[in-house]
Amino acid sequence: MALDEGAGKPLAKYAAWRRAGDFIFLSGIIPVNPQTATIVRGYADIPESAQQLLGRTGEFSTDIKEGPILAQSWYVLESIRTTIESAGGQMSDVFKLVQYFRNLDHFPHYSRVRKHFFLMRRRYRPSYR
């Protein structure tokens, strides 16, 4: 599944983002392709280049555990990136990001992906819930 135009577009009837002056506020960006209403479930649902970047091993026992959270994290952050850029911003403009986890064991995997989107950012402090 590739990121199509409108990746940050929500499935429900709410605005995924709004501009207020120099600020862009995003909300509810999830690992679902809005064009196909398909949930990102693993490596097969993201581009090959992203799979390689995230370290797909080809080993079932590793990829079945790490693949879903890595692929979903990449998809959400890539959707955020494309949405921000389409609004005229860039990822280095982000000053607050709140993530919600159903399983906190996934945090180290998410953190690994996040580093690809926020390179060398010391002032960025994410919030987790």
N, C-alpha and C positions, 0 to 999 in steps of 0.2 A: 504494500500500500504506500503510495507516494503522497506527500503533502500537496494537496491541490489548493488552488486559490481559495481563500476563505477558510483556511484550516482552523482559525480561531473562532469561526462562526458557531454559535451554540445550537444545540438541537432543539431547545425550548425557545419560547418567545421572550428573550431578555437580551440586553446588549452585552456582548462579550467584552467590549471595551468602550470607553468614552474619553474624550479629550476635554480637559478643563484648563484653559490657559496653556501653560507649558507642560502640564501633567497629563499622563495617559494612565487611566485606571483600567485594570483588567479584572475579570471575575469569571469563575466557573470554567476555566479551560481544562478539559479532561482528555484522556487518551482515546478519543473516538473520532473517526473520520466523518465529518458532517455530510460529505458528499455521498457516502455509501452507508452511513449509520453503522459502520463496522468498528467494533472495539479492538484496540491494539492488544493482542494477547501474547506476543512474543516476537522474536527476531524476524520471522517470516513476514511480519506486517510493517516493517520499516525498510528503507532503501539499503542495498548491499553496502554502500559506503558507510552508513551509520552502524551497521552490524560489525564491520571491521573495526571502526573507531571504538566501539564499546567492548571489543574483545571476544566476539563469538568464537568458541573453540571448536565447534563441530562435534563435541562430545555430549551425548544425550544427558548424562548424569549432571553435568555442569550447566549446560544451556537450559535445561528444563527448570532448574531452580532460579538461576540468575536472569535468564532471558526475559521473562515477563516484566519484571520491575525495571530492568535496564531499558527495554524497548518502550515501555509506557512513559518512563521518565524522559527519555529522549524525545518522544513524540510531543509531550506536553511542553517541554522547554523549546523545542523547535517551533511549535505553534505560537508560543509566546514571542519568540524572536521574530517570526514572520509578521505577526500582528503588530508588534512594536515598530518594525521597520516600515510596514505599509502606512503607519500613522506618522512617519517621519522621525522616529527615534532610533535608538540602538541599545543593545543589551548593556552597554557600559553606563547607560542612563538610569538603570534600575537601582533603586535605593532600598526597596523593601519587597520581600517575596515571602508569602506564607504558603506552606505546603501542609497538606493533611495526609496522614498515614493511617491505614487500618492496622498495619503491622509495623511497629518500630524497628523490627529486624531488617526492614527494607531500607532504612535510612542510609547505611554505608554504601549501598548500591546506587541509590539516588545521588548521594554526595559525589560519587565517582563520575556520574554523568554530568552533574551540575558544573564540575570543574571545566568541562569542555565549552561551556557557554559563558562562564564568568572567569576568564583568565586573569590571574594575578590581581584579583580584587581584594584588598585588605579591608576597605571600609564597608563592604557589603556584609551585612549580618542577617542571615535568613531567620525566619521564625518557623517553628514546627509545632504542629498540634496533632 
